[in-house]
Amino acid sequence: MLTSLLRSKEKALNSIIYSYKHGFSRFAATLTVSQAKQLSANSSLVALPMSND
């Protein structure tokens, strides 16, 4: 999902802050507002909580 958004596996891996592996497949990543908006349009995305940090 991040690889297609950022158009680079390296950029996707570098943006990941934490990857959750139990229960659900999810991740925390640093994204721009524009990237977050693009990602939120993905129909397979369940939630996109955003932080102002």
C-alpha distances in whole Angstrom, upper triangle without the diagonal:
4,5,6,6,9,10,11,10,13,12,9,11,14,12,12,15,15,13,15,15,18,18,15,11,10,10,12,12,14,13,15,16,15,11,12,13,11,8,11,12,9,11,9,9,12,13,13,16,17,19,22,23
4,5,5,6,8,8,8,10,9,5,8,10,9,9,12,13,12,14,16,19,20,16,13,11,10,11,9,11,10,12,14,13,9,10,13,10,8,12,13,11,14,12,11,14,14,13,15,16,18,20,20
4,5,5,5,5,5,8,7,5,8,11,10,11,15,15,14,17,18,21,22,19,15,14,13,14,12,13,12,15,17,15,12,13,15,13,11,15,15,13,16,15,14,18,18,17,19,19,21,23,23
4,6,5,7,8,11,10,9,12,14,13,14,18,18,17,19,20,23,24,20,17,16,15,16,14,15,13,15,16,14,11,13,14,11,10,13,13,11,14,13,14,17,18,17,20,20,22,24,25
4,6,8,10,12,10,8,12,13,11,13,16,17,17,19,21,24,24,20,17,15,14,14,12,12,10,11,13,10,7,9,10,7,7,11,11,10,13,13,13,16,16,14,17,17,19,21,21
4,5,8,9,6,6,10,11,9,12,15,17,17,20,22,25,25,22,19,17,15,14,11,11,9,11,13,11,8,11,13,10,10,14,14,14,17,17,16,19,19,16,19,18,19,21,21
4,7,9,8,8,11,12,12,14,18,20,19,22,23,26,27,24,20,19,17,18,15,15,13,14,16,14,11,14,15,12,12,16,16,15,18,18,18,21,21,19,22,21,23,24,25
4,5,5,6,9,10,11,13,16,18,18,21,22,25,27,24,20,19,17,17,14,15,14,15,18,16,13,16,18,15,15,19,19,18,21,20,19,23,23,21,23,22,24,25,24
4,6,5,6,9,10,11,15,16,15,18,19,22,24,21,17,16,15,16,13,15,14,17,20,19,15,17,19,17,16,19,20,18,21,19,19,22,22,20,23,22,24,25,24
4,5,5,6,9,10,14,15,15,19,20,24,26,23,19,18,16,16,13,14,14,17,20,19,16,18,21,19,18,21,22,21,24,22,21,24,24,22,23,23,23,25,23
4,6,5,6,9,12,14,15,19,20,24,25,23,19,17,14,14,11,11,11,13,16,15,12,15,18,16,15,18,20,19,22,21,20,22,22,19,21,19,20,21,20
4,5,5,7,10,12,12,15,17,20,22,19,15,13,11,11,8,10,10,13,16,15,12,13,16,14,13,16,18,16,19,18,16,19,18,16,18,17,19,20,19
4,6,6,9,10,10,14,15,19,21,19,15,13,11,11,9,11,12,15,18,18,15,16,19,18,16,19,21,19,22,20,18,21,20,18,19,19,20,21,20
4,6,8,11,12,16,18,21,23,21,18,16,12,11,9,9,11,14,17,18,15,16,19,18,17,20,22,21,24,22,20,22,21,19,20,18,18,20,18
4,6,9,11,14,17,20,22,19,16,13,10,8,5,5,7,11,14,15,11,12,16,15,14,17,19,18,21,20,18,20,18,15,16,15,15,16,15
4,6,7,11,13,17,18,16,13,10,7,6,4,7,9,13,16,17,13,13,17,17,14,17,19,18,21,19,16,18,16,14,15,14,14,17,15
4,7,10,13,16,18,16,14,11,8,5,5,7,11,14,17,18,16,15,19,19,16,18,21,20,23,21,18,19,17,15,14,14,13,15,13
4,7,10,12,15,13,11,9,6,5,7,10,13,17,19,21,18,16,20,20,17,19,22,20,22,20,17,17,16,15,14,14,14,17,15
4,6,10,12,10,8,6,4,6,9,12,15,19,20,22,18,17,20,20,17,18,21,19,20,17,15,16,15,15,15,16,17,20,18
4,6,8,7,6,5,6,8,11,15,17,21,22,24,20,19,22,22,18,19,22,19,20,17,15,15,14,14,15,17,17,21,20
4,7,7,6,7,9,12,15,18,20,24,25,26,23,22,24,24,20,21,23,21,21,17,16,16,16,17,18,20,21,24,24
4,6,7,9,11,14,17,21,23,27,28,29,26,24,26,26,22,22,25,22,22,18,17,16,17,18,19,21,22,26,25
4,7,9,12,15,18,22,24,27,27,29,25,23,25,25,21,21,23,21,20,16,15,14,15,17,18,21,22,26,26
4,6,9,13,16,19,21,24,24,25,22,20,22,21,18,18,20,17,16,13,12,11,12,14,15,18,20,24,24
4,7,11,13,17,18,22,22,23,19,18,20,19,15,16,18,15,15,12,11,11,12,13,15,17,19,23,23
4,7,10,14,15,18,19,20,17,15,17,17,13,14,16,14,15,12,10,10,10,10,12,14,16,19,19
4,6,10,12,16,17,18,15,13,16,16,13,14,17,15,17,14,11,12,11,10,11,12,14,17,16
4,7,9,13,14,16,13,12,15,16,13,14,17,16,18,16,13,14,12,10,10,10,10,13,13
4,6,10,12,14,11,10,14,14,11,13,16,16,19,17,14,15,13,11,11,10,11,13,12
4,7,10,12,9,9,13,14,12,14,17,17,20,19,16,18,15,12,12,10,10,11,10
4,7,8,6,6,10,10,9,12,14,15,18,18,15,17,15,11,12,10,10,11,12
4,5,5,6,9,10,10,12,15,16,19,20,17,19,17,13,13,11,11,11,12
4,5,5,6,9,10,10,13,15,18,19,16,18,15,12,12,10,11,11,13
4,5,5,6,9,10,11,13,17,18,16,18,16,13,15,13,14,14,16
4,5,5,6,9,10,11,15,16,14,16,15,12,13,12,14,15,16
4,5,5,6,9,10,14,14,11,13,11,8,10,8,11,13,14
4,5,5,7,9,12,14,12,14,12,9,12,11,14,15,17
4,6,5,7,11,12,11,14,13,11,14,13,16,18,20
4,5,5,9,10,8,11,10,8,12,12,15,17,19
4,5,8,9,7,9,8,7,10,11,14,17,19
4,6,9,8,11,11,10,14,14,18,20,22
4,6,6,9,10,10,14,16,19,22,23
4,5,8,10,12,15,18,21,24,26
4,6,9,11,15,17,21,24,25
4,6,7,11,14,17,20,22
4,7,10,13,17,20,22
4,6,10,13,16,18
4,6,10,13,15
4,7,10,12
4,7,9
4,5
4
